């Protein structure tokens, strides 16, 4: 699917593309979501722009994630995508060339939908291709901050659950703690990737004063979020250790009960075993009160250890 955006009166005008003839030379932003081979050929023919292959997009080496060649400036960056079951990072490929921004990705992320809505209504958010990309990064950092805030709120609830004296299912609690750490780790990876990407862009230095200031502010926000993510990581570890400790305490209580039971019943079992022997010459077998005596001995030997 191809969506193009043209700048008119300071706002972005969106158009869904269904044929090559609909591609406009005035397009400032070309967004490709799971494009077909035919759609990639349209872009190459109309804009003379070669886009990265899926294998190139998922490379993790720094030299493969941000570089510049004859086809323009290429940036491959992680964007956090919230699924119903868990979150994961989606790699988005940015290519800036000939004053246009080309984007290639597999999912229509909420970050992009939010920016498109703002840019269609508010002038000044899409002056050029670089401004569009920086604004997308800025909105993504805002969403990462919201994610960490929700994660911290969830951990506060889990903390109260773990340290409360009320009855609780520690298996469910530990599962929720592990899910929180998975979310935190995924968000942290996205932030570290943004930090590397924006640092690379800042080192290039070919930005306006406004864009340079925006870059620096985004980097400062990311640094503070990474520090906050480290704090959440330590809190998750504390809750995990506390939860495992409580499970161990409960297990020790159960083992203690079985240990006491075995100690209590071992002496009576010994008496019963002796008088359960079938030897011919056992004097007690002929006693009138032999059975009662054996019962009394078993009770005494059971009560005494307890």
N, C-alpha and C positions, 0 to 999 in steps of 0.2 A: 504494500500500500504506500502510495506517495501522496504527501501533502505539501503544497507550496505556500509560501507567505510572501506577499508583496507589501512594501512600505508605502502607505498612502496617508497623507495628512498626519504623519508622525505615529500612526497606528498600523498594526499588522492586519492585512486582509488575507483570510485563509481560503484556499481552494483545494478541493479533493480532485486528484488527477486520475482519469480513467483511460486516457490515450496520450500518445506522445505529442500530438498537436496542441494539447492543453498546457504544456510546459511553457512558461513565460521566461523570456530573457531577463525581465526586470525582477525576477524572483530573488529575494534576499536570503531566504531560508528554505531549504529543501529537506523535508523530514521523511525518511524511508523506514517503515516498520515492516519487518520480515518481507523485504522486496523479492520479487521473482527475478529470474534471469532476464526476462523481457524488460522489466522495469529498470533494472540496472543498465541495460543496453540503451534505453531511452535517455537516461541521465548522461551517459557517456556520449551519445550522439548529439544531444541538444547543447550540453554545457562543456563538452570535451573534458569531462572529469572522470578519472578512474578512481573507484572506491575500493577500500580494503576488502579482502576476502574474509569469510567467517573464521578461518584458521588464524589469520593475522590479527583479528580483533581480540581473540582470547589470549594472546601472548602476554606474559607477565614481566618480561625483561623491560627495564626502563627504556632501552634503545628502541624497543618495539611499541611502546605505549605512548611516547611523545617524541616526534621527530619532524623534520621538514625536508622535503625533496621537491622535484620538479612539479609534483601534483599538489603542492601546497603544504600547509601546516596540519599535521595529524595528531590528534589527541584521543587516546582511548582511556576512558575513566569509568570507575564503578559507580552505579547509582543504586541505592537501597530500594528494594521492592518488597512491600509487605504482602505476603500471602496469608490465606486463612490459617494454614497449619504452622508455617514458619516463614521467616524473612530470608531473602538471599540477595546477593548483589548481581545486577544486570550490567554487562559491559556495553557502554555506548561509545560509538566511534564518531568523533567530530573531525571534519575536514574543512579548513578555511582556505579558499582559493578564489581568486578573481573577485574578491569582495562579496563572496557568498559563503554561507554556512551549510554544509551537507552533514546530515546526521543519519547514522545507521544503527538500528537497535531492534531487539526482538519483542519488546513489550512497550505498550503506550503507558508510560509511567505517570503517576499523579503529579510529579514535579513539572513535567512538560505541559500537562493539561492546565495547571494553575497559571503557569507563565503565559500560555496562549490566551487564556481568558483575560489576564491583566493587560497584555500587550494589545489586544483588540479594542480595549476600552480606554486605556490610558496612554497618552502620547509621551514620547521620550524614553520608552523602555527598549526600543529596538532601532537605535540610530544607525548601527552597522552590524556586520556579522560578529565581530569580536564582542561587542556589547551584549548581543543576544546570548552568546556562550557564557560570558561572565555572569549575567543575570540568572541563567539556569543553574550555574554553580552556587550562586548566592541563595537561591530558593532551596536548593538541595541541602545546603548547610542548615538553613532554618528548619527543614524537616528532620534532619538528623538531631538537632537540638530538641525538637518535640519528641522524637523517639526516645532519647535519653531521659527526658522528663517523665514520660510514661513508664519507662523502665524503673526509674527511681521510685515512683509511686507504688509500683507493683512490689518492689523489694521491701518497701516499708510495711506493706500488708503482710508479706511473707515473714518479715522479721517478727512482727507481733504474733503471728501464728506459731512460729518455731519456739519462741521463748514464753509462750503462754502455758498455763498449767491445765488448760482444757484438753479434753480428749481430741486427738487429731490423727489423721492417716499420714504418717511420715513418708510413705512411699509416694503419695500424691504431691506432698510438699516438695520432696526432693526432685520430682519430675518438673515441677514449676520452676524451681531454682535453676535446674539445668537448662530449661528453655530460656530463662532470662539471661544466662551466661552466653548461650548461643546467639541470642539477639544482640547482646553487647559486643561480642566478638565480631559479628557481621558488620555492625555499625562502625566499630573501631577500624576494621579493614577498609571500609569505604572512606572514612575520614583520613586515614594515612595515605590512601591513594590520591585523594583530593589535595592533600598537602604536597605530595611529590609533584603532582601536575601543576598546581599553581606556582610552586617554587620554580619549576622549569619555565613557565610563562613569564614570571617576574625577571628571571635572569636574561631573557631575550631582550627586554628593555624597549621594544618598539611599540609603546603604548602612549596614549595621551595622559596628561596629568590626572584627569578624573579616573581613567581606567586603572592607572598605577595605584592610586589611593584606594580604589575599590578592591584591587587585588590584595593589598596589604591588610585591609580590614577583614576580608574573608579569611586570610591566613591566620590572623589573630584569633578570630572566632574558632577556627579549627583547632588551634593549639589549646585553647581553653576547653573545648569539647573533648579533646584527647585526654587531657588531665582529668576531667570529670569521668570519662570512661574508665580510666585507671582506678579511680576511687570506687566506682561501681563494681569493678572486677574484684577488688579486695573485699567489698561487702558480700559479694556472692560467695567468695571462698570462705568467709567467716560463717555465713549461714549454712553452707554445705558441710563444713567441719562440725558446726553445732548440731546439725541434723543427724549426721553420721554418729556423733557421740551419743545422742539421745537414743538412737536405735541400738547402739552397743550396750547402753545401760539397760534398756528393756530386755535385750537378749540375755544379759548377765543375770537379770532377775529370774528369767525362766530357767536358765541353767542352774541357778541356785536352788530353785524349788525342786528340780529333779535330783540334785545332789543330796539335799536333805532327805528326800523321799527314799533314795537308795540307801543312805546311812541308817535311816529308821527301820527299814524293812529287811536289811541284811541279817541282823542277829536272829529275829524270829524265823527267817527262812532257814538259818543254820540249824535251829532247834527242830523245826519241822522236817528238815532233811535227815537229821540223825534218827528221829523216831519214825521216819518213813522207810528205814532200812529193813530188809527182810531176813535178818540173821535169826537162826534158831534160838541161840542163847542170848536173850536180851531180858534181864530181870524185870525191867519196868513193864514189859508187855503183860506180865501176870498180875500186876498191881491193880487193886480195885479202883484206886484213884489216879492211876497212871495218865489217863487221858486228860483229866482236869489239871494235873500237875504240868503236863506239856503245854496246855493252853495258858496257864498262869505264867510259866516261864517265857513263852513267846510275848505275852503282854508286857512283862517286866523288861525283857531285853529290848522291846520296841520303844517303850516309854523312856528308859534310862538314857539312850543316846540323844533323844529329842530334848 
